[in-house]
């Protein structure tokens, strides 16, 4: 029996693959749907033992590490930080583990592993893509939930008749929601299948199985729905803020007119 142990992390929001590739002497431009693979050749200057180890880095901030211990993963990320500054605040909070097991059992896909009779490169590629998207989604999901909690506090104040949200905070909230939506559509490419699935039926079957197992489409729809709901709520806040401002302006005009009338009346009396 042979196995490949996989650890995947959502390190940050975005990684410049072209900058990393240039450092390692890979002279090509990466398209948005591609990922960068660092094999034993590139890892040789980072790890002492590089046999049967590799890393796959994705533009939307995720990285997959194969047959690497945690300290080796940290060493690799620390090395990459010197090249790509977006990794300086890399987080290991959002992660997942998986294992590819090569044995004589019936091929099957499970939450923590899948069995294959004969290992093919596309097995790791499909798994890496799905896991990378899954942990990136986890990062987005938690961010949206935190934002919903903030919005809930504002709604609670509204229920008490208070509209206490500044223009800066409102703009920041809207920008955060838009960033979430942009990351989902532009970086994660959740609705797009890898190019190999169009020419290899087996890879398409595996990708579809993994995509369903990790509920990528359902999670995408939920996040999209939450972000749209948040946008609707912020639009209400924006409208109420402008109305409040308009009411204040109207009262200021009324007060100024009243003062002018009082002054004119006093002048007439004098």
TIKOLGU-7611 format. One line per field, with one value per residue: residue number from 0; x, y, z of N, C-alpha, C in turn; residue in three letters. Coordinates in steps of 0.001 Angstrom, whole numbers. Each point is the difference from the previous one (the first is absolute). Layout:
TIKOLGU-7611
nr (NUM|...)
neast (X|...)
nnorth (Y|...)
nup (Z|...)
caeast (X|...)
canorth (Y|...)
caup (Z|...)
ceast (X|...)
cnorth (Y|...)
cup (Z|...)
rest (ala|...)
This chain:
TIKOLGU-7611
nr (0|1|2|3|4|5|6|7|8|9|10|11|12|13|14|15|16|17|18|19|20|21|22|23|24|25|26|27|28|29|30|31|32|33|34|35|36|37|38|39|40|41|42|43|44|45|46|47|48|49|50|51|52|53|54|55|56|57|58|59|60|61|62|63|64|65|66|67|68|69|70|71|72|73|74|75|76|77|78|79|80|81|82|83|84|85|86|87|88|89|90|91|92|93|94|95|96|97|98|99|100|101|102|103|104|105|106|107|108|109|110|111|112|113|114|115|116|117|118|119|120|121|122|123|124|125|126|127|128|129|130|131|132|133|134|135|136|137|138|139|140|141|142|143|144|145|146|147|148|149|150|151|152|153|154|155|156|157|158|159|160|161|162|163|164|165|166|167|168|169|170|171|172|173|174|175|176|177|178|179|180|181|182|183|184|185|186|187|188|189|190|191|192|193|194|195|196|197|198|199|200|201|202|203|204|205|206|207|208|209|210|211|212|213|214|215|216|217|218|219|220|221|222|223|224|225|226|227|228|229|230|231|232|233|234|235|236|237|238|239|240|241|242|243|244|245|246|247|248|249|250|251|252|253|254|255|256|257|258|259|260|261|262|263|264|265|266|267|268|269)
neast (843|-385|459|-841|707|-1151|627|-1098|437|-920|1137|-544|-273|1270|493|1077|-584|-159|-167|-761|-696|73|-262|-868|145|-1270|444|-1123|-1000|-443|-909|-1141|-203|1262|776|825|738|349|817|598|-27|-1184|-425|916|-178|-1149|-159|311|-1199|173|388|-673|546|-1096|-86|-1282|278|-1070|-438|-1012|1296|-403|464|413|199|869|-332|-492|958|-627|1116|-134|-1287|245|1008|-842|-1024|836|433|-1242|-40|1221|-831|-1046|-86|-918|1067|373|-1297|741|-1172|183|-889|-67|-299|581|-319|770|-419|931|-825|1147|-1051|-353|-412|-1319|295|243|-911|745|-506|646|-462|764|-579|1186|-220|-8|1066|-729|731|-1007|244|1286|11|-890|642|1155|-560|-643|1045|739|-972|-18|1320|121|-935|685|1063|-615|-381|1164|629|-824|208|1280|-104|-644|948|883|-549|12|1201|229|-526|710|959|-238|-64|1075|-152|1137|459|829|120|1287|266|1058|-729|-975|892|597|-1205|-401|1166|-189|-1278|302|936|-924|-906|921|371|-1287|-363|892|156|-1143|-568|-903|-491|1317|-69|965|946|726|-1010|376|1162|-192|-744|1063|759|-854|-31|1322|188|-923|592|1214|-413|-683|1095|718|-1069|911|-835|-405|1246|316|-1081|354|1287|-333|-868|944|908|-943|-281|1300|103|-1073|563|1175|-746|-641|1168|440|-1141|27|1299|-275|-1011|790|972|-919|-449|1265|255|-1142|311|1212|-591|-838|1050|742|-1036|-183|1322|-15|-1100|600|1148|-695|-647|1163|539|-1138|74|1337)
nnorth (-1206|1015|1053|1008|587|615|1164|661|1213|801|318|480|1242|304|-764|734|-883|1017|689|-947|-151|1323|7|-970|1013|150|32|191|506|61|-783|680|-966|396|-1002|441|-930|-164|-636|-1185|352|578|-1099|-350|1254|-642|-1257|-678|-523|-127|-1201|-131|1231|700|1195|274|1101|548|641|-788|-229|-1087|-939|-940|-743|-695|-932|1101|19|296|-389|-994|-76|179|-861|-742|197|-174|-995|-391|264|-458|-754|-510|1334|-428|-785|1259|147|-977|-610|-792|960|320|-1241|-970|-1257|-643|-1201|-171|-1024|-587|-736|-1194|918|-64|662|881|961|456|410|-1034|-834|-379|-1131|-319|-709|1096|553|1091|760|-301|-1132|275|219|-963|-832|409|4|-1137|-562|509|-328|-1204|12|415|-891|-851|528|-83|-1250|-169|560|-679|-1093|375|205|-1161|-422|665|-490|-1162|416|357|-1162|-563|848|-408|-1208|596|162|-693|992|-859|484|177|1033|187|-278|785|903|-166|23|974|618|-353|324|1116|105|-370|768|950|-316|-140|1066|916|-281|-321|693|109|757|154|-957|-751|535|-764|482|902|-542|-68|-1009|-753|990|78|-1331|-31|995|-545|-1160|534|609|-1116|-740|999|-301|63|-582|-885|-158|-97|-765|-662|-6|-351|-866|-380|-6|-574|-823|-138|-139|-784|-584|-14|-423|-785|-414|-147|-576|-742|-214|-140|-803|-596|-58|-492|-778|-274|-164|-699|-618|-156|-320|-819|-450|-83|-548|-799|-224|-196|-724|-622|-83|-424|-823|-324|-60|-623|-765|-180)
nup (0|-796|666|-215|943|60|106|237|-339|545|-592|-1128|-384|-240|-975|-210|-795|-818|1125|542|-1122|-138|1298|-314|-829|333|-1222|636|-689|1242|-562|44|-899|-135|430|933|-622|1267|-825|37|-1276|77|625|-872|-327|256|-451|1080|233|-1317|371|-1140|-17|112|-584|136|-692|564|-1066|411|227|-644|820|-830|1069|-728|910|548|952|1151|625|-885|309|1298|-128|-706|850|1017|-750|-266|1304|-155|-722|635|53|-873|69|193|-263|-514|-130|1056|205|-1283|352|-684|292|-841|-386|-922|20|-322|-330|392|865|70|-1140|945|88|1004|1183|485|-914|-1044|-353|-486|-1092|-786|560|-281|-778|-812|694|71|-1303|-250|809|-490|-1212|253|587|-982|-830|555|241|-1268|-308|757|-586|-1179|277|634|-1028|-797|735|41|-1311|-87|849|-745|-1111|666|412|-1260|-425|995|-408|-1244|567|522|-1334|-48|-749|601|-1229|72|-783|807|1080|-467|-415|1188|543|-794|228|1266|-105|-658|948|900|-588|-25|1249|288|-711|393|1299|585|-968|959|-932|-1|-893|544|-756|845|721|-907|334|1301|-421|266|-471|-1005|-72|159|-861|-775|240|-136|-1098|-272|234|-506|-750|-960|-852|937|382|-1292|-212|1125|-356|-1241|560|876|-978|-756|1030|216|-1325|62|1071|-601|-1032|879|550|-1250|-358|1128|-268|-1309|363|900|-938|-865|995|312|-1297|-87|1158|-528|-1149|664|736|-1095|-643|1069|61|-1326|203|1034|-705|-1068|872|565|-1209|-352|1105|-180)
caeast (-843|711|-906|460|-648|-184|-466|-328|-259|-363|1000|-306|-1028|494|1431|497|713|1057|1163|603|535|1222|1062|450|480|-1082|-219|-1280|-1063|-1073|-1365|-760|-515|1116|686|1444|468|1397|381|1242|1026|-160|20|1322|657|-821|-103|1125|-444|-1060|-467|-1442|-695|-239|-979|-785|-422|-1113|-66|-977|538|124|1192|-118|1310|-86|997|855|-315|-430|1145|464|-960|314|1263|-291|-759|917|871|-798|-295|1068|-225|-1353|-289|-1369|63|562|-1024|-582|-667|-156|-1263|-935|793|-645|923|-566|963|-235|461|101|-138|-774|-1424|-821|193|-1097|324|-523|299|1385|913|-630|763|211|813|1222|96|232|269|-1221|-610|490|-393|-1419|-174|609|-856|-1224|353|417|-1227|-789|517|-185|-1405|-116|487|-1027|-1185|184|14|-1382|-716|427|-623|-1419|-97|116|-1249|-1050|126|-558|-1455|-486|-68|-1133|-1224|-139|-188|1277|714|1365|1007|653|216|1219|-300|-915|789|870|-843|-358|1219|306|-950|384|1249|-376|-610|1051|861|-708|-164|1236|1108|-300|-463|-694|-891|806|738|1365|49|209|-1265|-666|645|207|-1268|247|271|-1269|-796|583|-226|-1431|-231|584|-748|-1241|329|303|-1150|500|-1062|-973|630|107|-1327|-323|813|-531|-1259|299|610|-1057|-819|763|-51|-1344|-50|815|-740|-988|750|393|-1214|-404|1003|-256|-1258|284|758|-939|-865|794|173|-1287|-188|937|-578|-1151|529|596|-1110|-646|888|-79|-1291|58|839|-762|-1066|632|403|-1209|-477|914)
canorth (1206|1268|1089|1379|787|1355|1057|1185|1184|1276|844|1421|254|-40|-242|268|-1199|367|434|-1213|-805|637|-258|-1374|-229|-484|1158|-20|745|-870|466|73|-1303|-905|95|-204|-1196|-12|-1386|-191|878|1332|-89|-450|1065|363|-1142|-934|-1206|390|-1188|-236|1132|1139|995|624|1317|506|1459|505|1|-1334|-774|-1423|-591|-1465|-779|928|244|1384|906|171|922|1334|420|331|1259|1071|266|683|1352|885|275|538|693|-250|-1138|414|-226|-1321|-650|-1450|-305|-709|-1105|-1305|-1114|-1041|-1046|-862|-1349|-917|-1377|-887|146|659|1457|693|1334|241|1337|148|-712|-806|-1171|-217|-1184|462|1442|826|1387|793|-210|1046|1301|241|116|1258|1110|-3|331|1402|803|-260|768|1416|253|52|1328|963|-268|568|1449|448|-197|1091|1224|-98|321|1460|574|-298|995|1256|-184|60|1423|559|-394|915|1334|668|-264|427|-541|1110|-190|-798|-1393|-503|-219|-1145|-1199|-266|-428|-1367|-896|-57|-761|-1402|-415|10|-1153|-1226|-107|187|-820|-1412|-644|-1198|-583|-427|-1241|37|-251|-1412|-741|50|-961|-1255|-336|-481|1156|700|-771|179|1380|140|-717|797|1259|-302|-417|1180|902|1302|798|393|1000|1214|614|571|1200|992|475|822|1262|811|479|1053|1178|568|652|1219|977|574|894|1175|798|585|1005|1187|589|670|1185|909|568|979|1169|696|713|1127|1032|569|823|1210|856|542|1038|1154|655|671|1187|992|521|882|1221|772|572|1074)
caup (0|-71|352|-95|1052|-528|895|-798|812|-631|659|-143|-1012|-1378|-148|-1346|-447|-950|766|562|-1099|-487|974|-130|-1357|-865|-873|-707|649|441|-209|1246|433|236|1286|-62|696|414|263|743|-560|583|1459|426|749|1153|904|-10|-696|-948|-718|-54|596|-898|440|-1058|465|-797|-29|964|1356|597|-346|306|295|-107|758|742|1395|216|50|-1379|-614|526|-635|-1398|-34|407|-1148|-1016|487|-451|-1421|-168|1253|462|916|1281|1026|-273|1127|-113|677|-885|-518|-151|-225|-856|-341|-1157|346|-1136|475|-866|293|-1013|8|677|501|1339|501|441|-899|-1037|-405|-1427|-279|-645|141|-1181|381|67|1314|888|-534|264|1441|442|-423|802|1382|35|-54|1204|1137|-330|309|1460|387|-392|817|1339|-141|-185|1272|884|-505|363|1426|112|-512|978|1064|-514|-58|1386|349|-750|695|1144|-555|-194|-1253|339|-910|-691|-1436|-185|342|-1022|-1215|255|1|-1396|-691|454|-664|-1414|-71|109|-1260|-1014|250|-360|-1452|-745|453|255|-1232|481|-997|-1147|174|-561|-1445|-298|70|-1304|-910|725|632|1357|854|183|954|1323|419|325|1262|1077|76|707|1356|805|-156|-445|-643|1017|870|-816|-79|1312|169|-924|567|1177|-429|-607|1109|653|-863|152|1312|-45|-797|914|880|-786|-212|1288|352|-826|459|1268|-333|-640|1049|751|-870|-63|1273|12|-869|719|1091|-587|-455|1200|532|-907|236|1307|-172|-788|865|989|-712|-291|1272|379)
ceast (871|-1003|656|-796|0|-506|-222|-386|-480|846|-359|-1032|494|1512|381|862|1151|1274|726|680|1319|1165|586|434|-1029|-440|-1263|-1016|-1156|-1354|-759|-453|1108|555|1470|378|1491|370|1338|1116|-69|115|1380|728|-738|-6|1228|-346|-1172|-591|-1511|-801|-197|-1038|-697|-584|-1041|-108|-968|421|157|1287|-179|1403|-137|1174|983|-475|-322|1184|582|-919|291|1287|-231|-722|895|952|-749|-347|1043|-177|-1323|-487|-1426|-55|525|-973|-703|-560|-134|-1324|-924|757|-838|1087|-696|1100|-456|619|-24|-33|-855|-1499|-724|238|-1205|499|-689|421|1469|1002|-769|969|100|861|1337|27|304|185|-1280|-724|388|-433|-1457|-256|534|-895|-1239|302|402|-1219|-796|501|-102|-1440|-212|429|-1058|-1238|119|2|-1404|-804|368|-650|-1491|-208|79|-1288|-1132|30|-602|-1521|-608|-124|-1167|-1329|-250|-117|1272|616|1427|1007|566|146|1198|-277|-926|757|898|-793|-377|1208|365|-900|361|1281|-282|-560|1045|917|-651|-29|1346|1101|-336|-463|-805|-870|750|755|1408|-2|112|-1304|-736|580|219|-1252|188|272|-1279|-876|514|-265|-1457|-315|519|-754|-1307|265|236|-1025|421|-1104|-1012|563|154|-1337|-383|770|-512|-1295|218|563|-1038|-935|686|-10|-1353|-104|787|-662|-1067|682|363|-1187|-413|974|-234|-1300|207|725|-920|-920|733|163|-1290|-238|941|-536|-1164|475|576|-1081|-681|826|-82|-1301|-1|816|-762|-1098|560|380|-1214|-507|885|-213)
cnorth (1246|1112|1345|803|1471|927|1254|1139|1153|1060|1483|166|-212|-200|228|-1180|339|439|-1205|-820|567|-267|-1399|-355|-581|1185|-171|791|-939|651|-101|-1371|-989|145|-351|-1225|118|-1431|-61|916|1387|-27|-349|1049|409|-1102|-889|-1249|364|-1192|-171|1118|1084|924|573|1299|566|1522|568|-246|-1342|-675|-1438|-579|-1518|-641|888|127|1474|964|231|956|1432|530|434|1335|1169|369|806|1425|1006|410|734|589|-214|-1164|382|-232|-1336|-623|-1497|-463|-862|-1115|-1262|-1040|-1050|-1000|-748|-1361|-873|-1427|-800|88|688|1510|716|1313|203|1387|183|-709|-563|-1075|-70|-1244|359|1522|664|1453|819|-196|1126|1379|328|208|1328|1191|91|393|1463|923|-144|822|1502|411|116|1365|1063|-157|626|1521|571|-125|1101|1313|21|337|1507|678|-205|998|1336|-83|82|1447|679|-326|873|1448|767|-412|510|-697|1154|-322|-908|-1480|-619|-319|-1230|-1306|-393|-536|-1440|-1013|-163|-808|-1498|-507|-76|-1208|-1293|-192|-2|-963|-1489|-752|-1274|-667|-501|-1284|151|-417|-1480|-796|-17|-1024|-1361|-313|-448|1156|804|-714|201|1411|200|-672|812|1314|-205|-366|1198|1124|1402|876|496|1091|1331|735|665|1287|1126|593|913|1358|913|566|1146|1284|681|773|1308|1080|690|995|1300|940|721|1106|1285|690|780|1310|1055|667|1062|1279|816|800|1199|1156|690|931|1308|967|663|1126|1257|760|768|1285|1090|632|979|1324|876|677|1164|1237)
cup (0|271|-259|1010|-400|1099|-848|929|-881|685|-15|-1116|-1434|-8|-1462|-460|-932|723|600|-1101|-511|938|-166|-1428|-946|-856|-841|811|340|-265|1322|494|344|1420|-186|826|284|367|726|-498|621|1528|552|825|1251|1054|-108|-805|-903|-754|150|678|-1048|607|-1220|546|-959|135|1024|1447|676|-455|481|165|72|727|754|1442|202|6|-1403|-757|434|-637|-1443|-113|382|-1133|-1063|415|-480|-1462|-208|1326|499|978|1381|1146|-205|1266|-267|622|-849|-713|-142|-273|-853|-357|-1250|319|-1246|540|-979|243|-1158|63|600|582|1336|469|353|-896|-1190|-469|-1520|-179|-616|40|-1343|459|158|1328|952|-480|319|1489|513|-327|883|1448|132|-15|1290|1180|-258|281|1504|525|-290|877|1382|-60|-155|1288|997|-415|335|1471|215|-449|1005|1151|-439|-47|1398|467|-720|685|1229|-466|-225|-1332|170|-899|-825|-1486|-253|265|-1036|-1285|153|-50|-1424|-771|379|-684|-1471|-185|96|-1323|-1106|154|-460|-1510|-724|397|66|-1235|305|-1051|-1230|324|-576|-1467|-335|0|-1335|-970|653|807|1443|961|254|1023|1429|517|429|1329|1183|197|757|1460|907|-201|-450|-574|1017|906|-735|-47|1324|242|-890|534|1200|-412|-638|1075|725|-829|102|1313|-15|-855|856|942|-723|-201|1278|417|-786|412|1295|-249|-636|1006|807|-810|-79|1279|105|-828|701|1108|-542|-477|1189|602|-858|187|1308|-105|-771|856|1003|-653|-267|1281|436|-879)
rest (unk|unk|unk|unk|unk|unk|unk|unk|unk|unk|unk|unk|unk|unk|unk|unk|unk|unk|unk|unk|unk|unk|unk|unk|unk|unk|unk|unk|unk|unk|unk|unk|unk|unk|unk|unk|unk|unk|unk|unk|unk|unk|unk|unk|unk|unk|unk|unk|unk|unk|unk|unk|unk|unk|unk|unk|unk|unk|unk|unk|unk|unk|unk|unk|unk|unk|unk|unk|unk|unk|unk|unk|unk|unk|unk|unk|unk|unk|unk|unk|unk|unk|unk|unk|unk|unk|unk|unk|unk|unk|unk|unk|unk|unk|unk|unk|unk|unk|unk|unk|unk|unk|unk|unk|unk|unk|unk|unk|unk|unk|unk|unk|unk|unk|unk|unk|unk|unk|unk|unk|unk|unk|unk|unk|unk|unk|unk|unk|unk|unk|unk|unk|unk|unk|unk|unk|unk|unk|unk|unk|unk|unk|unk|unk|unk|unk|unk|unk|unk|unk|unk|unk|unk|unk|unk|unk|unk|unk|unk|unk|unk|unk|unk|unk|unk|unk|unk|unk|unk|unk|unk|unk|unk|unk|unk|unk|unk|unk|unk|unk|unk|unk|unk|unk|unk|unk|unk|unk|unk|unk|unk|unk|unk|unk|unk|unk|unk|unk|unk|unk|unk|unk|unk|unk|unk|unk|unk|unk|unk|unk|unk|unk|unk|unk|unk|unk|unk|unk|unk|unk|unk|unk|unk|unk|unk|unk|unk|unk|unk|unk|unk|unk|unk|unk|unk|unk|unk|unk|unk|unk|unk|unk|unk|unk|unk|unk|unk|unk|unk|unk|unk|unk|unk|unk|unk|unk|unk|unk|unk|unk|unk|unk|unk|unk|unk|unk|unk|unk|unk|unk)
